[in-house]
Amino acid sequence: MNVKLSKLVIAALASTSMMGFGGLAHADSTNDIVNALVMKGVLTEEEGALLTKGHAGEIGAAKKEKDSTVHSAGKMAIRGYLQVRNTTMLGDNNVGINLWSDRSVGNTMSMADKDKNFIIRRARVIISGSAGDRLDYYIQPDFASSASTTNNVAQLRDYYGDLNITKDKVHRVRVGQSKVPYGFENLQSSQNRLALDRADALNSAVRDERDLGAFYYYTPDNIQKLMKEIQDSGLKHTGNYGMFALGAYNGQGANQQDQNSNYHVVARASYPWKTESGQIYEAGIQGYKGKYVRSASAYSRIANQTSTATAPSVNASGSADGFKDERVGISFMMYPMPFGLQGEWNWGKTPGLETDAGSVIGGTGNASTFKRGEIQQKNLSGGYIQTMYKIDHVKIGDTDGTVIPFVRWQYFDGYSKAEANSPLNKVNDWELGAEWQIAPEVELVAYYHHMNRSNLVTGSTSTTTNPSRNADYERFKADALRVQLQYNF
């Protein structure tokens, strides 16, 4: 072995020895050794530079491998949002007003939920991330749920994992409690939606939009990229629920125990596309089928009765295994660039409470007569149409935000299966207002809401002794100014 080669071997051994003892942490010490050998004449400057360069390459490769391992196994994010609402009733309403989806809507004559003024509608914290290339997770509790007369109770909304069958996430399976892929607005986060409440016609399909089940999602790479573009542009997207979805779930709704051995099965196809002008559209079709179990209880619909009338029992006979619960719906979205158009409609069968035709409440009737107070198989239809216009760079003070005025009409002739006794729910509402995105972290929504709908907040007593209160399930009309402030963090 010549002298030059022996010097290189000595230096290499010294470098390797230090790497063995200290790993990445001793990179500087190894370079110091090489520099010392150069100064003592053991190595020439060219030989020292060669060893230092090679060592730096090894360090870089090791660091890249370490960073890659940490990235794939430990990425996590925490975010959330808070929604605070206030409602002012307009006009001379001489009866109590209740809106089942928003406890802030009411006046001093409203039953139970009266005159709430400020309420926290949602207080969400979202924990999401990946535990490797094959598993993504999502956890979302809500700290503004209600239980009986207590508000701001913590309750689980989402807790699921996505098994990535392919690393590019084209094929994945979601298992846990999550949103059921039915309807565009149902899948749209309340953090992104313009209207304060989802339309009754489609929202009545799944209690709290969620259930426990397993869902397969197929999203080609080009569709993933377009969905990300929509989301990043602030165009009120749903998030990635697949170009095609297929799943099975319990069917009783979020945080509810299953009541039969029948699965609900759902399928959805949704296709977004972008034209040469840059305008983005999305169209979808979805449907589900299963059996829904209703529990019967008493109710106090006292129209056409005396003050001494007793609350009748609801008959849910024949529903031990559940009623048919099936729907099909269509969705369309022209994203606001700047003008936008959004609409959905659905049709189906559902359990519903008979309150109109046939014999007296609690009467026996005959085989061809409907019985008031009986839950039966019913048909439903309804949906909504919404227009909007996105105005960017609205400067008020030193802010530079976005304003989106919108108009929405919603209609429903059906039944709300998850509410007490699955009552008839007729809705013919108008909403006119605007969302002001003051900054990415602050949003303000205000709009006029004309309500023409059924009262689903139950528990009224006799209209003789309480003439100001709406009877259970009776129609009412009211006007309100509704405001919501949202913080995103």
C-alpha positions as CSV (number, residue, x, y, z in Angstrom):
1,M,0.0,0.0,0.0
2,N,1.6,3.3,-1.0
3,V,1.9,6.3,1.3
4,K,-0.9,8.3,-0.4
5,L,-3.3,5.4,-0.2
6,S,-2.4,4.7,3.5
7,K,-3.1,8.3,4.3
8,L,-6.5,8.1,2.7
9,V,-7.3,4.9,4.6
10,I,-6.3,6.4,7.9
11,A,-8.5,9.5,7.3
12,A,-11.4,7.3,6.1
13,L,-11.2,5.1,9.2
14,A,-11.1,8.2,11.5
15,S,-14.1,9.6,9.7
16,T,-16.0,6.3,9.9
17,S,-15.1,5.8,13.5
18,M,-16.5,9.2,14.5
19,M,-19.7,8.5,12.5
20,G,-20.1,5.2,14.3
21,F,-19.8,6.9,17.7
22,G,-21.8,10.0,17.1
23,G,-24.0,9.7,13.9
24,L,-25.3,12.9,12.5
25,A,-24.5,14.8,15.6
26,H,-20.7,14.5,15.1
27,A,-20.6,15.9,11.5
28,D,-18.6,18.9,12.7
29,S,-16.1,16.8,14.7
30,T,-15.4,14.6,11.7
31,N,-14.6,17.6,9.5
32,D,-12.3,19.0,12.3
33,I,-10.3,15.7,12.2
34,V,-9.9,15.9,8.4
35,N,-8.8,19.6,8.7
36,A,-6.2,18.6,11.5
37,L,-4.7,15.9,9.3
38,V,-4.4,18.4,6.4
39,M,-2.6,20.9,8.7
40,K,-0.2,18.2,10.0
41,G,0.7,17.2,6.4
42,V,-0.8,13.7,6.7
43,L,-3.3,14.7,3.9
44,T,-3.0,17.2,1.1
45,E,-5.6,19.9,0.8
46,E,-7.0,18.1,-2.3
47,E,-7.4,14.8,-0.3
48,G,-9.0,16.6,2.6
49,A,-11.5,18.4,0.3
50,L,-12.3,15.0,-1.3
51,L,-13.0,13.4,2.0
52,T,-15.0,16.3,3.3
53,K,-17.2,16.4,0.2
54,G,-17.9,12.7,0.4
55,H,-18.7,12.9,4.1
56,A,-21.1,15.9,3.4
57,G,-22.9,13.7,0.8
58,E,-23.4,10.9,3.3
59,I,-24.7,13.4,5.9
60,G,-27.1,14.9,3.4
61,A,-28.4,11.5,2.4
62,A,-28.9,10.4,6.0
63,K,-30.6,13.6,6.9
64,K,-33.0,13.3,3.9
65,E,-33.8,9.7,4.9
66,K,-34.5,10.8,8.5
67,D,-36.7,13.7,7.5
68,S,-38.6,11.5,5.1
69,T,-39.3,9.0,7.9
70,V,-40.4,11.7,10.3
71,H,-42.7,13.3,7.7
72,S,-44.5,10.1,6.7
73,A,-45.0,8.9,10.3
74,G,-45.7,12.0,12.3
75,K,-47.5,14.8,10.5
76,M,-50.4,16.3,12.5
77,A,-52.3,19.6,12.4
78,I,-54.7,21.2,14.9
79,R,-57.3,23.8,13.8
80,G,-60.8,24.9,14.6
81,Y,-63.6,27.5,14.4
82,L,-66.1,29.2,16.6
83,Q,-69.6,30.5,15.5
84,V,-71.5,32.9,17.6
85,R,-75.1,33.9,16.6
86,N,-77.7,36.5,17.4
87,T,-81.2,36.8,16.0
88,T,-83.6,39.8,15.9
89,M,-87.2,39.0,15.2
90,L,-88.8,41.5,12.7
91,G,-92.4,42.6,12.5
92,D,-95.2,42.2,15.0
93,N,-95.2,38.4,15.8
94,N,-97.9,37.7,18.3
95,V,-97.1,34.0,18.6
96,G,-94.1,32.1,19.9
97,I,-91.5,31.3,17.2
98,N,-89.2,28.3,17.3
99,L,-86.7,27.2,14.7
100,W,-85.5,23.7,15.5
101,S,-82.1,24.2,13.8
102,D,-81.1,27.4,15.6
103,R,-82.0,28.1,19.3
104,S,-81.2,31.8,18.8
105,V,-84.4,32.3,16.7
106,G,-87.3,33.1,19.1
107,N,-89.1,35.8,21.1
108,T,-90.5,36.1,24.6
109,M,-93.5,34.0,23.7
110,S,-91.5,31.1,22.3
111,M,-91.7,27.7,23.9
112,A,-88.7,26.5,25.9
113,D,-86.0,28.1,23.6
114,K,-87.3,31.6,24.0
115,D,-85.3,34.8,23.7
116,K,-81.8,33.3,23.6
117,N,-80.1,36.4,22.2
118,F,-76.5,35.3,21.8
119,I,-75.7,31.6,21.5
120,I,-72.6,29.6,20.5
121,R,-73.8,27.5,17.5
122,R,-70.6,25.6,16.9
123,A,-67.3,25.4,18.8
124,R,-65.1,22.9,16.9
125,V,-61.5,21.7,17.3
126,I,-60.1,19.5,14.5
127,I,-57.1,17.2,14.9
128,S,-56.0,15.6,11.7
129,G,-52.8,14.1,10.3
130,S,-51.1,10.9,9.0
131,A,-49.6,8.0,10.9
132,G,-47.8,6.8,7.8
133,D,-48.3,6.5,4.0
134,R,-51.3,4.2,4.5
135,L,-53.3,5.9,7.3
136,D,-54.8,9.4,7.6
137,Y,-56.9,10.3,10.6
138,Y,-59.5,13.0,11.5
139,I,-61.0,13.8,14.9
140,Q,-63.6,16.6,15.5
141,P,-65.5,17.2,18.7
142,D,-68.0,20.0,19.1
143,F,-68.2,21.9,22.4
144,A,-71.5,23.7,21.7
145,S,-73.9,20.8,21.5
146,S,-77.0,20.7,23.7
147,A,-78.4,18.1,26.1
148,S,-81.8,18.7,27.5
149,T,-81.7,22.2,29.0
150,T,-77.9,22.4,29.1
151,N,-76.0,24.0,26.3
152,N,-72.3,23.9,25.3
153,V,-71.9,20.2,25.9
154,A,-69.0,18.4,24.2
155,Q,-70.1,15.8,21.7
156,L,-68.2,13.8,19.1
157,R,-68.8,14.8,15.4
158,D,-66.1,12.9,13.5
159,Y,-63.6,10.2,14.4
160,Y,-62.3,8.1,11.5
161,G,-59.3,6.8,9.7
162,D,-58.6,6.7,5.9
163,L,-56.9,3.6,4.7
164,N,-55.0,4.6,1.6
165,I,-55.2,1.5,-0.6
166,T,-52.8,3.4,-3.0
167,K,-50.3,5.9,-1.8
168,D,-51.5,8.5,-4.2
169,K,-54.9,8.3,-2.4
170,V,-56.8,7.5,-5.6
171,H,-58.3,4.6,-3.8
172,R,-59.1,4.8,-0.1
173,V,-61.5,3.4,2.5
174,R,-62.8,5.5,5.4
175,V,-64.0,3.7,8.5
176,G,-65.4,5.4,11.6
177,Q,-68.0,8.1,12.3
178,S,-67.9,10.5,9.4
179,K,-70.2,12.3,7.0
180,V,-72.4,10.1,4.8
181,P,-71.7,11.0,1.1
182,Y,-75.2,12.2,0.3
183,G,-75.8,15.8,-1.0
184,F,-73.4,18.6,-1.8
185,E,-74.5,20.9,1.0
186,N,-74.5,18.1,3.6
187,L,-70.8,17.4,2.8
188,Q,-70.0,21.1,2.7
189,S,-68.5,22.2,6.1
190,S,-70.5,24.7,8.1
191,Q,-67.2,26.6,8.2
192,N,-67.5,27.2,4.4
193,R,-71.3,27.3,3.8
194,L,-73.0,30.6,3.1
195,A,-76.4,30.0,4.6
196,L,-76.4,29.5,8.4
197,D,-78.4,26.3,8.2
198,R,-78.5,23.5,5.7
199,A,-81.7,23.1,3.7
200,D,-84.2,20.8,5.4
201,A,-85.0,18.8,2.3
202,L,-81.6,17.2,2.0
203,N,-80.4,17.6,5.6
204,S,-83.2,15.5,6.8
205,A,-81.6,12.5,5.0
206,V,-79.0,11.9,7.7
207,R,-79.1,13.0,11.3
208,D,-76.2,15.5,11.9
209,E,-75.0,14.5,8.3
210,R,-72.9,11.7,9.9
211,D,-73.1,8.0,10.8
212,L,-70.9,5.1,11.7
213,G,-69.8,3.0,8.7
214,A,-67.3,2.2,6.0
215,F,-67.0,4.2,2.8
216,Y,-64.9,3.7,-0.3
217,Y,-63.7,6.8,-2.2
218,Y,-62.3,6.9,-5.7
219,T,-60.6,10.1,-6.8
220,P,-58.3,10.2,-9.8
221,D,-55.2,12.3,-9.6
222,N,-56.5,15.0,-12.0
223,I,-59.7,15.4,-10.0
224,Q,-57.7,15.6,-6.7
225,K,-55.8,18.5,-8.2
226,L,-58.9,20.3,-9.4
227,M,-60.6,19.8,-6.0
228,K,-57.5,21.3,-4.3
229,E,-57.6,24.3,-6.7
230,I,-61.3,24.9,-5.8
231,Q,-60.6,24.6,-2.1
232,D,-57.5,26.8,-2.2
233,S,-59.4,29.5,-4.1
234,G,-62.0,29.8,-1.4
235,L,-64.9,28.8,-3.6
236,K,-67.0,27.0,-1.0
237,H,-66.1,23.4,-1.9
238,T,-67.1,20.2,0.0
239,G,-63.6,18.8,0.3
240,N,-62.5,15.5,-1.2
241,Y,-65.4,13.0,-0.9
242,G,-64.4,11.3,-4.1
243,M,-65.5,11.4,-7.7
244,F,-67.3,8.1,-6.8
245,A,-68.3,6.9,-3.4
246,L,-69.9,3.7,-2.1
247,G,-70.5,2.8,1.5
248,A,-72.6,1.0,4.2
249,Y,-73.5,2.6,7.5
250,N,-75.8,2.0,10.5
251,G,-78.5,4.4,9.4
252,Q,-79.7,5.9,12.7
253,G,-77.5,9.0,12.6
254,A,-74.5,10.3,14.4
255,N,-73.9,9.1,18.0
256,Q,-76.9,6.8,17.8
257,Q,-77.0,3.1,18.5
258,D,-78.2,1.0,15.6
259,Q,-81.7,-0.4,16.0
260,N,-81.8,-3.3,13.5
261,S,-79.6,-5.6,11.5
262,N,-80.2,-3.7,8.2
263,Y,-77.4,-1.6,6.8
264,H,-78.0,1.6,4.9
265,V,-76.2,1.6,1.5
266,V,-75.2,4.8,-0.2
267,A,-73.6,5.7,-3.5
268,R,-72.6,9.0,-5.0
269,A,-71.0,10.2,-8.2
270,S,-69.7,13.8,-8.5
271,Y,-67.7,15.3,-11.3
272,P,-66.1,18.8,-11.3
273,W,-64.7,20.3,-14.5
274,K,-63.1,23.5,-15.7
275,T,-63.9,25.2,-19.0
276,E,-61.5,27.1,-21.2
277,S,-62.7,30.4,-19.7
278,G,-61.6,29.2,-16.3
279,Q,-65.1,28.7,-14.9
280,I,-65.5,25.6,-12.7
281,Y,-68.7,23.5,-12.5
282,E,-69.6,20.4,-10.6
283,A,-72.6,18.0,-11.0
284,G,-73.5,15.1,-8.9
285,I,-76.1,12.3,-8.3
286,Q,-76.5,10.3,-5.1
287,G,-78.9,7.8,-3.5
288,Y,-79.3,5.6,-0.5
289,K,-81.5,2.8,0.7
290,G,-82.2,1.2,4.1
291,K,-84.7,0.9,7.0
292,Y,-85.1,3.5,9.7
293,V,-86.4,2.6,13.2
294,R,-88.6,5.2,14.9
295,S,-89.4,5.3,18.6
296,A,-92.9,6.4,19.5
297,S,-93.8,9.0,22.1
298,A,-96.7,11.3,23.1
299,Y,-97.2,14.7,21.5
300,S,-99.4,17.7,22.1
301,R,-100.8,18.8,18.8
302,I,-103.9,20.5,20.2
303,A,-105.4,22.1,17.1
304,N,-109.2,21.7,17.1
305,Q,-109.2,20.3,20.6
306,T,-110.3,21.7,23.9
307,S,-108.0,22.7,26.7
308,T,-108.7,19.5,28.5
309,A,-107.4,17.3,25.7
310,T,-104.7,14.8,26.7
311,A,-101.5,14.2,24.7
312,P,-102.1,11.2,22.5
313,S,-99.7,8.3,22.1
314,V,-98.0,7.8,18.8
315,N,-98.4,4.4,17.2
316,A,-95.3,3.1,15.4
317,S,-96.7,-0.4,14.9
318,G,-95.1,-2.4,12.1
319,S,-91.8,-0.6,12.6
320,A,-89.8,-3.2,14.7
321,D,-87.4,-3.6,11.8
322,G,-87.9,-0.1,10.5
323,F,-89.6,1.8,7.7
324,K,-88.3,2.2,4.2
325,D,-85.8,5.0,4.1
326,E,-84.6,5.7,0.6
327,R,-83.8,8.7,-1.5
328,V,-82.2,9.8,-4.7
329,G,-80.9,13.4,-5.2
330,I,-79.2,15.6,-7.8
331,S,-76.7,18.4,-7.2
332,F,-75.3,21.2,-9.3
333,M,-72.7,23.8,-8.5
334,M,-71.4,26.7,-10.6
335,Y,-68.6,28.0,-8.4
336,P,-68.7,31.8,-7.8
337,M,-66.1,33.2,-10.3
338,P,-67.6,35.7,-9.6
339,F,-71.2,34.7,-10.3
340,G,-72.3,31.4,-8.9
341,L,-75.3,29.1,-8.9
342,Q,-76.0,26.2,-6.5
343,G,-79.0,23.9,-6.4
344,E,-80.1,20.5,-5.1
345,W,-83.3,18.4,-5.1
346,N,-84.2,15.0,-3.8
347,W,-87.1,12.6,-3.7
348,G,-87.8,9.5,-1.6
349,K,-89.7,7.5,1.0
350,T,-89.5,8.0,4.8
351,P,-91.4,7.3,8.0
352,G,-93.7,10.1,8.8
353,L,-96.4,11.0,11.4
354,E,-100.0,11.2,10.2
355,T,-101.7,14.3,11.6
356,D,-104.4,15.2,9.1
357,A,-106.8,12.8,7.4
358,G,-108.9,10.0,8.8
359,S,-110.4,9.3,12.2
360,V,-109.9,11.3,15.4
361,I,-106.6,11.3,17.2
362,G,-106.2,7.9,18.9
363,G,-109.3,6.5,17.1
364,T,-109.3,3.1,15.6
365,G,-110.8,3.9,12.2
366,N,-110.9,1.1,9.7
367,A,-108.5,-0.6,7.3
368,S,-108.9,2.1,4.6
369,T,-108.7,5.0,7.0
370,F,-105.5,6.9,7.9
371,K,-105.1,7.3,11.7
372,R,-103.9,10.5,13.2
373,G,-101.1,9.9,15.6
374,E,-99.7,6.9,13.6
375,I,-96.2,6.8,12.0
376,Q,-96.6,5.5,8.4
377,Q,-94.7,5.1,5.2
378,K,-94.6,8.6,3.5
379,N,-93.2,10.2,0.3
380,L,-91.1,13.4,0.2
381,S,-89.6,15.8,-2.2
382,G,-87.8,19.1,-1.9
383,G,-84.6,21.1,-2.4
384,Y,-83.1,24.6,-2.8
385,I,-81.7,27.0,-5.3
386,Q,-79.0,29.6,-4.4
387,T,-77.4,32.4,-6.4
388,M,-74.3,34.2,-5.2
389,Y,-71.7,36.8,-6.4
390,K,-68.1,36.9,-5.1
391,I,-66.5,40.3,-4.8
392,D,-62.8,40.3,-3.9
393,H,-60.6,43.1,-2.5
394,V,-63.3,44.9,-0.6
395,K,-61.5,47.5,1.4
396,I,-63.1,48.8,4.6
397,G,-60.7,50.6,6.9
398,D,-57.4,48.9,6.3
399,T,-59.0,45.5,5.6
400,D,-58.8,43.8,2.2
401,G,-61.5,41.1,2.3
402,T,-64.2,39.4,0.2
403,V,-67.9,39.9,0.2
404,I,-70.4,37.3,-1.2
405,P,-74.0,38.4,-1.4
406,F,-76.5,35.6,-1.9
407,V,-80.2,34.7,-2.3
408,R,-81.6,31.3,-1.4
409,W,-85.0,29.7,-1.8
410,Q,-85.7,26.4,-0.2
411,Y,-88.8,24.1,-0.4
412,F,-89.6,20.9,1.4
413,D,-92.8,18.8,1.4
414,G,-91.8,15.8,3.5
415,Y,-91.0,14.6,7.0
416,S,-88.1,15.0,9.4
417,K,-87.5,11.4,10.4
418,A,-84.9,12.1,13.1
419,E,-87.0,14.6,15.0
420,A,-89.6,13.7,17.6
421,N,-92.3,11.4,16.0
422,S,-90.9,12.0,12.4
423,P,-93.4,14.9,11.9
424,L,-94.6,16.5,8.6
425,N,-92.2,19.3,7.7
426,K,-93.4,21.8,5.1
427,V,-90.9,24.6,4.3
428,N,-91.1,27.5,1.8
429,D,-88.3,29.9,3.0
430,W,-86.4,32.8,1.5
431,E,-83.0,34.0,2.6
432,L,-81.3,37.2,1.4
433,G,-77.9,38.4,2.8
434,A,-74.2,38.4,2.5
435,E,-71.0,37.0,3.9
436,W,-68.1,39.3,4.6
437,Q,-64.7,37.6,4.9
438,I,-63.0,40.3,6.8
439,A,-59.8,38.3,6.9
440,P,-59.0,34.5,6.6
441,E,-59.5,34.3,10.4
442,V,-62.7,36.3,10.7
443,E,-66.1,36.1,8.8
444,L,-69.4,37.9,9.4
445,V,-72.7,36.7,7.9
446,A,-75.9,38.7,8.1
447,Y,-79.2,38.1,6.3
448,Y,-83.0,38.5,6.3
449,H,-84.8,35.2,6.6
450,H,-88.5,34.9,5.8
451,M,-89.8,31.7,7.4
452,N,-92.9,29.8,6.2
453,R,-92.5,26.3,7.8
454,S,-93.7,23.7,10.3
455,N,-93.0,24.0,14.0
456,L,-90.8,21.1,14.9
457,V,-90.0,22.2,18.5
458,T,-92.5,20.2,20.5
459,G,-94.1,20.5,23.9
460,S,-96.8,23.1,23.6
461,T,-99.9,22.8,25.9
462,S,-103.4,23.9,25.1
463,T,-104.0,26.9,22.9
464,T,-106.8,27.9,25.2
465,T,-104.5,28.4,28.2
466,N,-101.5,29.4,26.1
467,P,-102.9,31.1,23.0
468,S,-99.6,32.7,22.1
469,R,-97.8,29.4,21.5
470,N,-97.6,27.5,18.2
471,A,-99.0,24.0,18.5
472,D,-96.8,21.1,17.8
473,Y,-96.2,20.7,14.0
474,E,-98.4,23.6,13.1
475,R,-97.3,26.0,10.3
476,F,-96.0,29.4,11.1
477,K,-94.7,32.5,9.3
478,A,-92.0,34.9,10.7
479,D,-89.3,37.2,9.6
480,A,-85.9,37.6,11.3
481,L,-82.5,39.3,10.9
482,R,-79.9,36.6,11.6
483,V,-76.2,37.4,12.3
484,Q,-73.2,35.1,12.8
485,L,-69.6,35.9,13.6
486,Q,-67.1,33.2,12.9
487,Y,-63.5,32.8,14.0
488,N,-61.1,30.5,12.2
489,F,-57.9,29.5,13.9
